[in-house]
Amino acid sequence: MDLNLRKAILSNIAENDQEQLEATIADAIQDGEEKMLPGLGVLFELIWKQSDEQDKQDMVEALEQGVKQANQ
């Protein structure tokens, strides 16, 4: 069986509006379930591809701060 996880995730959110997308992200983070990590990765990939260089730099800086805080 050929399972394309990225395609399945995109198919599941294809009709979602902004409110639904935000809820999906918030729920995944709040629940903290490991099984949600691939979906968040796909969503981040979409955000990254739609971002300009300044937005990418801002995200990397925010990520760096988050990593430091998570490891304190």
Secondary structure, 3 states (H helix, E strand, C coil): CCCCHHHHHHHHHCCCCHHHHHHHHHHHHHHCCHHHHHHHHHHHHHHHHHCCHHHHHHHHHHHHHHHHHHCC
